Amino acid sequence: MTSTEQTLSTQQDPGDRRRWFALAIVMTAAFMDLVDVTIVNIAIPSIKQHEGASFSQIQWITAGYALAFAAGLITGGRLGDIHGRRRMFLIGVGGFTLASALCGFAANPEMLVASRFLQGGMAAMMVPQVLSIVHATFPAHERGKVFGLFGAVVGLGAVSGPLLGALLTEWNLFGLEWRPIFLINLPVGIAAFLLGRRYITESRAPKALKLDLVGVALVTLGLLMLLYPLTRGRELGWPLWGYVSMAGALVVFAALVAYERRKAVRDGSPLIELSLFRVKSFAAGIAVQTVFGVALGIFFLVWTLYMQVGLGWRPLRAGLTGVPFSLAVSTAAGMSVQKLVPRFGRKVLQAGALVMAAGVLVYLWESHRYGLGIASWQMALPLVVMGVGMGLIVAPLTDAVLSGVPQEHAGSASGLINTVQQMGNALGLGLVSVVFFGVIGDRLTPAQVGPAFVNGFQHALWWVAGVMGVIFLLMFALPKRSAQHLEGGGEGAGEQLSMEDEERELVH
């Protein structure tokens, strides 16, 4: 991974106003990626209705993006280090824009799924370069202001994504139904590409690790062998080959570990730094990130289907219902980092897990009590509680996990943390077949759809609550205080993070 000892000679003259144009361009690209992650869920029922997508295809529309993005994150960062961050950023933006066009003009669900895989892979080329470019463009004394602006953009993206998706779907622009949620990326992406060529300065890492494409291939193959049977198994009657494939995934992961050990000895540039797992806090943190990703993958897809298909709400109403959740996450995340974690340490994260679980249980109780008659305002309380719990976890978690990691491996560790969370998200989306669709009948009359989806939602919430309990227990292995808040430990640990990994912490 990139060291923060990147050459400052690549930085632009502080008096050069071009760097602010470069900042606007990379922030726009990061915003585009973040919104694309959240915008799709709202449109899923419309895609199913107008394109006849099966439930498994719906899962792959979301899980395919997460899987391709996760598999390519670390490699995308290293490609920028080796071949130039400006170059890889422009390739990523161009490819993301092309993939968005393919998604928007997809002729069938199969083409949409394939285009989403491509879109996730291109995002993995684009996203890791964003703060690397910022680091190479701005002097140290200006970066605090820049990161503050970037945090505001992230918060805005989290709130605006679902609303934008709801509006674009609801308006049915030019009779295109759901397609504008992807096509809106075209003018933004083209502008970012053209302006990026003009205003972004090229930079590379002085010492970049080599690529580990075999590692990427093994990770992707193992996850596909696990996720595909989970996603299709229910529809196909759980055939024998599905169980064989899932068992074979374990063999692939074992081969990955053996290969990564050999690569570490051979050239010191494995995709996964296995020595990190000897650090108890890191191993526990990886487990927390993975399981937390599973919980989020299950909840957000099921929640969308519950509101729009089960309750019959229009996309705009569903999008507006989620606003209290997004605001609660943003507010609690700021408080946890600035006020709570410095004083209470690990207890804040554990409290977040319990608070989020409590919100899930309140939601479960309300769903049972009000059934199909539940209103948006009645959902506000559990969503705010869940949002507060999530905010207490997401902001300080990476720093807590990195506390016991040797400084020379902080960059690799940070990249791996964010990668496994995305993989957990993909796994959670695959598990929706079991925890949600598995309790809904295959052939429902119109009168049966609402009650069946409400029942499926309640069943999925029990799973999410149980997962949050597991996360609470895993957090006992995290350090009581993070490195940032240990005496004399903050500055050194923070400086070791590579900039592309800091970007993943902020965005994903």
N, C-alpha and C positions, 0 to 999 in steps of 0.2 A: 504494500500500500504506500501511498505517497507520504513522505515525511513532511512535517511543517517547516523543515529547514529548506523550503523551496527557494530558489534564487529570487531575490528581490529585484534583480536587474530586469526582470520581465514586467515589473509594475510600471504603470504609466506615470507620467509626471503629475504630481498632485494638482498642478494648475491646469491640467488638461481636462476639459469638460466632457470629452468623449467617454470617459469612464462611467459617467452617470447614465449615458445612453446604454452602455454595455450592461449596467446594473438593471435598468428597466427591461432590457431584452431577456436576460437570464431569469429575472423574476417572473416575467410573463410566461416563459416556458414552464417554470416550476408550478405556477398557478394553473396552467393548462393541464399539466399532469395530475395535480391534486384534484382538480374539479372532475377530471375524467374518471377518477377512481370512484367518486361519490355520486356522479350524475347518472350512472348507468342503472343503479338499483331502482330508482324511481320509474324508469322507463321499461323495466322488465315485463310487467303485466301487459303493456301495450305491444311489446315485441311478441309475446306469446299469442296475444289475440290476433294480431294482423299477419304474422308470419307462420303461425301454426307450429311454433317451436315446442318441442317436448320438454318435460321437466328436466331431463338430463342435459339437454342443450342449453337451457336457461342457466343451469349451474356452470356449464363450461364457458358461457359468455363472460361470467365474472371470474371463475377460477382460472381460466386460461390466461387472462391478463396477469393475475397475481402470480401464477406459476412461472410464466416467462419473465416477468419483472424480477422475481426473486432469484431465478437461476442466473440472470445476467448482470445483477448489480455489481458484484465484486469485479467481474471481468470488464464491465463497462468502465469502472474507475481505473483499472490498470491500463486499458486501451488509451484512455485520456492521458495517463502518465507517460506512456510510451510514444504515442503518435501525435500528441498535441490535444489539449483540452478544447480549444476552439474548433479544431477539425472534427473531433468526436461529437461535440455539442451540435454542430451543424448537421452532421450525418444523422444524429438522433432526432433532431427537430424535423429534418426532411423526411426521414422514415416514419416518424410518428404522424406527420401530416398526411403522407401517402396512405398509411394504415387507417387513419381516420376516414379518408375518402372511401377506402374499400369497405369499411364498416358501414358508412352511410349509404352506400350504393349496393350493399350486399343483396344478392338475388335470392338467397335462401338462408336458413339458419346455419347450415354447414359452412357457408362462406363467411358468415358473421363470426362464428367461433374461430375459424382459421385467421381471420383478420384481427381478432382480439389478441390471439397469440402473438402475431406480428407487432401489434401496437404495444404490448407489454415488453417485448424484446427491444423495441426502439426506445421506449421510456427508460430502459436500463442503460442504454447508451447515453441518453440525454441528461438524466437527473444527476448522476454522480459528478458531472462536470460543473454544476451551477456554482457552488461555493468555492470550488477549486479556482474557477475563473475570477470570482470575487477576491479571493486571496491574492491572486497574481495581479490584480488590477488596482486594489486599494492599499494604501499604507496602513500599518498597524493601528495608528491613532484614529482612523476613520472606520475601522471594521465594527466597532461597537454600535455605531449609528446604523451601519448597513445591516447588521444582524437583527437589530431592533425592527427595521423596516421589513426585513424578511419574515420575522415572526408575525408581524401584522398581516402580511400577505397570506401566510399559512392559515391564520385564524379566519380571514375573509374567505379563503377557499373552502374551509370546512363548513362554513355557514351557507355560502352561496351555491355550492355544488348541488345539493338536493333541490333547492328552490329553483335554480336555473333549469335543472332537468325537468322539474314539474311544469314550469312555464312553457318550455319548448315543446313538451309533449302535449300539454293542454291546448296550446294555440294551434297545433296542427298546421304549421306554416306550409303553404303551397300544397296542402294535402299530403305532406310527406310523413305524417304521423310521428313516429319516434326518431326518424333519421336525423333531424337537425341537431340532436344531442351530440352526434359525431361530426356533422358537417360544419358546425360552428368553429371547429378547430382549424378548418382550412384557411380562412383569411388570417387568423392569428398566427398559425404556423408559418405561412408564406411570408408574412411581415417579419416574424422573428428570424427566419432564415436569411432574408435579404439584408435586414439591418445588422444581423449578427456578423455577416461577412464584412461589413464596413466598419463596425465599431468595436468588435471584440478583438483584443490582442492575444496572439498565440502564446502559450506557455506549456512547458513540459516539466516533469520531475527530474532532478539531477540523477537520481538512482531509482529506477522503476523495476519492480519485480516482473518476472516472466509470466506469460499467460498459462493457465491450467485448463485448457479446453477439454481434456479428458475428464477432469474433475467435474466440470460443468455438465458434460454429457452423462456421466454416471448419476449425478444428483437428479437431473431432469428425467432420465430413464426410470430411476427408482420411484420418484414421485408419480410419474405417469402410470407405472405398474400398480401403484397403490390406489391412486385416485380414480382411474378409469373403471375398475370393477366396482368401487364404492358408488360411483355416479350412475352406472348403467345396470348394476346388479339387480335392483328392485324391479326395473322394467323387464329384464330378461329372465326373471325367476331365479336369481342367484345361481348361475351355472357353475359347474366344477372348475372351468378355466379361470373364473374370477378368483376363487380361493387360491388356485395355483399361482396366479399372477401376484396376488398380495403376498403370498409366502416368498415368491421369487424376488419381490422388492427388498426383502430382508437380506437376501444373498447379494443383491446389487449394492446395498448400503455397506455390507461387510467388505465387498471388493473395493468400494470407495475408500474406506478407512485404510485398507492395506496399501492402496495406490498412493494415498496422501502421505503415508509414512515414508514410502520410498522416495516420493518427489521431494519431501522436506530434506531428506538426506542428500539427494542428488543435486538439487540446485537451490534449495532454500526458499522456494516460492510456491508452496501448496495453496490450493483454493481455501482449504480449511486448516488452520494452525492447530493441530491436535493437542499440542502441549498445553494449550489454554485450558483444556478440560481438566487438567490436574488442579486448577484453582477452583476451590469449592464454590465460591461466590459466582464465578463465571458459569460453571456447569449448571448451577441452580438458576442463574439468570437466563441462560439459553432455554431451559425448560419452561421458565415463566413466560418468556417471550413467545415460545411456540404455542403453549397452551392458551395464552391470552389471544393470540391470533386465531386459534380454533374457535374460541368463544365469540369473537367479533365476526368471523366468517359465518357462523351459524346464525347469529342474531339479526344482522342487518338484512340479509336476503329474506329470511323468514318473516321479519317485521314488515317489509315492503309487501310481500304476498298477502300477509294477514290483513293489512289495511286496504289494499286495492282490490284484491280478489275476494277475500273472506268477508270484509265489511262493505265492499262495493264503493269505496271512496274514490273520488277523482284524484289524479296525480297531484294537483295543486293543494288539495286539502291534506294529502299525505305528506307533502313536502313541508307545509307550514306546521304540521303537527310535530315535526322533528326539530324545529327551531329552538325550543327550550333546551333540548338535549345538547345541541351544538354550543349554545351560549354557556351552558353549565360546564361543559368540558373545558372551554377556553378559559373561563373565570377560575375554575378550580386548578387548572394546570399552572396558571400564573401565580396563584397563592401558594401552591405546594412548593414550587421552586424558590420563591422569594422569601416566604415567611415560615412555612411549616417544616420543611425538610431540614433546614439549618438547625432547628431547635429539637425536633423529635426523631429525625433520621428515618430508619427503616419502618418505624411504626406508622408513618404516614402512608406508605405503600400498602401495608397490611390493612390499615383502616380503609383505604380505597377499595381493596378487594371485598371487604365486608359490606361497605356502603353500596357498592355496585350490586352485590348479591341481594342486599335488602331491597334495592330498587326493583330488581327482577322479581322478587317475591311479591312486592306490592303490586306490580304490574299483573302478575299471575292472579292475585286475589281479585283485582278489579275486573280482569277479563272473565273470571268465573262469575262474578256478581252481576255484571252488566251485560255480558254476552254480546249479541249483535247490536245492542242498543248503546254501546259505549260511545262517549263523545270525545272530541279532541281535548277539551279542557280537562276531562277526567284523566287523560293520559299524562297530563303535564307533570303531576307530582312524581310518579315513578320515573319518568324520563329525566326530570331534573336530578333526582336522587342518583340514578344510574350515571348521568353525566358528571356529577360531582365525583363519584367514585372512580370513574374512568380518568378524569382529569388528575386526580391525586396519584394515579399510577403512571400514566404515559409520559409525563414531563420528566420526573426524576429517575425513572427506571434504568435508563441506559447508563447514567452516571453511577448508580448504585452497583450495577453489574460490573462496570469497569474498575471499581475500586481496588480489587485485588489483582488486577492484570498488570504484568510488567509494562513499564512505559514504552519499551521498544515494540510491543505488540498491540498497543492501544488502537492503532488504526485498523489493523486486521480484525481485532475483536469487535470493534464498533460496526464494521461492515457485516460481519457474520451475525451479529445480534439482529440487525435490521433485516437481513436476508431470511433468517429463520422465522421471524414474525410474519413475513409475507408468505413463507411456505406453510406456516400454521394457518394463515388465512385461507389459503388454497385448500388445505386439508379440511378445515371447517366447512367450506362451501361444498366439498365432496360429501361430508357427513350429513348434509341436509337431506340427502336421499333416505338416510336411516332415521334421523330424529324428527323429521317433519313429513316428507312424502310417504314414509313408511307407515304412518298411522292414518293416512288419507286414502280413501278408496279410489280405485282406478276409474270406475264408471259412476260418476255422480250426476244425479239430476240437478237442475238449477236450484231446486229448493234445498238440496243436501250440501251444496258447495259452501255456503256461509258457515253452518255449524261444523262441517268437517275441517275447514281451514282454521276456525277458532280453536277447535280441539287440538289440531296439529301445532298451532302456535303455543298453546299452553304446555304441550308435551315438550316442545323445544326449549321453552323457558326453564323447565326443570333441569334440563341438561346444562343450560348456561349457568344457572345458579350452582349446580354441582361443580362445574369447571372453576368458577370463582372461588369455591371452597378449596379446591386443589391448589389454586394459585396462592391462596392465603398460607397454606401449609408450606409450599415450596419457598415462600419468601423468608422463612426462618433461616434459610441457608445464606441469605444475603447479609452483607456487613451491616452492623448497627448504624454506622456512619459512612457516607460515601467519601471518596477521596477528595472531592471538591471542598468538603466541609471539615476535613481533618486538618489539624494545624500544620501549615507549611505544605500541604499536599495539593492545594487547588490549582495553582498556576502551572506546576510541572505537568500534572496529569492532563490538564486542558490543552496545553500546547502540543501534546503528543498526538492529538487526534488529527487525522488527515482531513482536509477540507471537504472532500467528497463524502466522507462518513458523517461529518457534522451536518451536511445537507440532508442526509437520510434521517438523522435524528430529528431534524426540524420538520421534515415533510412527512416521513412515514414511520 
